[in-house]
Amino acid sequence: MGYDIGFLMPGQDDDRLSEELPLLQLTNEQEAAWRRIVARAQQEIGAADEDRYPAHLELWLRDPAMQLCYAGNSASIEIPYRYTATAASAHAAIATAYALAHIVEAETGMRGLDYEVNQAIQDNDLPRAVARYRGVGQHVRDLVAGQGPDSRSSDRHGPSTGQ
C-alpha cells in the first residue's frame, strides 16, 4: 500500500487498468520513451534501478524510494508511507514523485493523475498532495501502533468499567 499516481494516454479509460495484465509488447516509440524516462530520472533525480517483467517495466528510485511501473500506454508511481513522519521528508517524497511524473508526461504524452487528491499532475498542487500523504501516513502509523479509532472505543474493554 502506498500513495498512487497514475498515467493514461489521453482518451484512454481508467477501467483498462483493472483488466488482467497482458504480456508487455512495447512499440519502438514506447521503448524509446522508457529509455528517455530512465536516463532523465537518473540524471535529474538520482540513483535508480530498473527491472523488466512480463507485463511491465519498473524503475526504482532509491532516495526517497519509490516505484514507477510502465506498460507503454499506462504507468503508475507508488510512494511508500514511510516518509510521512516529518513535513520535510513528506514534502521531499511528493516533490520527487511529481518530478518523476513530469518526466513521464513529457516523454510519453500520457497525463498523470494524483489519485489520492484527484488532481492532475500538471496542477502541481504540492501542498495539497503533501497534506494528504502525511494524513494517510499518520493514520497508518496510528493503526500499526494500536491507536486507531477501534482501539479507543469503550466496548473494547467492556462497557464503562474500562476492563
Buried (B, 14 or more C-beta within 10 A) or exposed (E): EBBBBBBBEEEBEEEEBEEEEEEBEBEEEBEEBBEBBBEBBBEEBEEBEBEEEEEBBBBEBEEBBBBBBBBBBBBBBBBBBBBBEEEEBBBBBBBBBBBBBBBBBEBBEBBBBBEBBEBEBEBBBBEBBBBBBBEBBBBBBBEEEEEBEEEEEEEEEEEEEEE
